[in-house]
Amino acid sequence: MTKSENLFHQIVKENPNGIAGKMFGAKCIKSISGKTAAFFWEENMVFKLDEKNQEKAFKISGAKIGSHLYAPEKQMKGWISIPKNQSENWTELTQKALEYVNSLKK
């Protein structure tokens, strides 16, 4: 297991508001209600964020709009990818993503 993947598992383990799951075959963190908040893909984390937190996330070096896992040319609105070299931001962004998806109506 890579250092990045270990960090992903640590974030899941230490977060009482999230549970491990899968999204399109990728490891993900879901809210208790089952909504995906973040996923781990190709050593990066991708987070579902509200507009305010998207703006903040884009200030992180290397941040970009998330793209569909198997169709990288397709952007995923509201999803922000943060590279592994910025993994010190992953824990906080996971919290923000969980808060956001929990606020969404079904």
ABEGO torsion letter per residue (X at the ends): XBAAAAAAAAAAAABAABBBBBBGGBBBBBBAAGBBABBBBGGBBBBBBBAAAAAAAAABBGBBBBBBAABAABBBBGBBBBBAAAAAAAAAAAAAAAAAAAABBX
